[in-house]
Amino acid sequence: PSRASLTSDETFRCTMARTFVLLAALVALSATATATNPPGLRVAITDPGLTEFKNIALPIINAALQDVTLPDMNLQEHVPVLGHISLDLSNMKVTGFRLPSAVLAVSSPPQFTMDMSGLTLQVSLNYRWRKVHWPHVSDHGSVTATPQGGNVDLTMSIGSSGGHVVLDTTNAAVSFSSFKIHFSGKVSWLYNLLVGLFKGSIKKAVQSAVQKQLQNAVDTSLNKALARIKLTDTLGGGKSRVNVNVGVVDITAGSDYLSLGDMLAISNNMTGAACPIVPHTLPSLAPGAAGSMLQLLLDDSFLNCVSWSATSNGALTTTLTDASLPKAFPLRLNTSDWGRLIPELQ
């Protein structure tokens, strides 16, 4: 059978479908090109700058360390003379978290390692014991304890999401060498039992609570502070105003530096058009940075994009007429005067 010819409506729909597919492909290619553009700005933080970062981060971590209440414990123990007892530990609280100092290091793949010594805190709890068999003697009291030789090793991976730097805790190791115990009871066997618990189950519970607090401090509090950094703004005024979009798109690190690549994308404030000028590839760290705290590498595409936007909007274009010149100006804007300099105008 012969193939039926397309109607004018069908031809129009086919043409529009092809056009849509072509536009979608161009948009996809454009998005890919934009995503792979090199950063227009590099911010390299060296050893002195990392020390400043540590001085900023440590108070945030300390402020985020909240008091913790641990789950109650019921223990069945055998002690001399009394035999089998039931020991209940309740109202167990960890308070007064404090990290006085830290040593910060950076490595590749991008990550921070913080070695924090001198961790201080206080553990308090109530106890009640009861002899299981007759005679059912019992007693109760309270205990406070402070750790000795507290140390924290914290490792955070460094990435980016939506232009913001994001930290993720990959390791949080907390250790105490011992506890100094303040005991309100009267019997030595109970004191010895509590000393053993502070070397075992209580110690593990406290260390686990501190680890969770540190992870929360980094993964929540520090990241919230980083997420508040503004990523969009405008620069200039009038026809020269441009939109500036910043955001971390690339992170590299070495043994003594952290380098953040920022997109620094410029667009025309009047039209919304993105600057077509592609930045050059900037080094992660330029020579001569030793001893500096911060290094900023700005590609010349930034100034070129600002000029491109101003030119597109006519900010760099002006019309000069003879009427705008002072009356005493000797050279008028006419062919007679200019013909003396350029004969072709006569």
ABEGO torsion letter per residue (X at the ends): XBBBBBBAAAAAAAAAAAAAAAAAAAAAAAAAAAAABBBABBBBBBAAAAAAAAAAAAAAAAAABBBBBBBBBBBBBBBBGAEBBBBBBBGBBBBGBBBABBBBBBBOBBBBBBBBBGBBBBBBBBBBBBBABOBBBBBBEBBBBBBBGBBBBBBBBBBBBGGBBBBBBABBBBBBABBBBBBABABAAAAAAAAAAAABAAAAAAAAAAAAAAAAAAAAAAAAAAAABBABBBBEBEAABBBBBBEBABBBBBAABBBBBBAGBBBBAAAGBBBABBBBBBBABBBGABGBABBBBBBAAAAAAAAAAAAAAGAABBBBBAAABBAABABBBBAAAAAAABAAAX
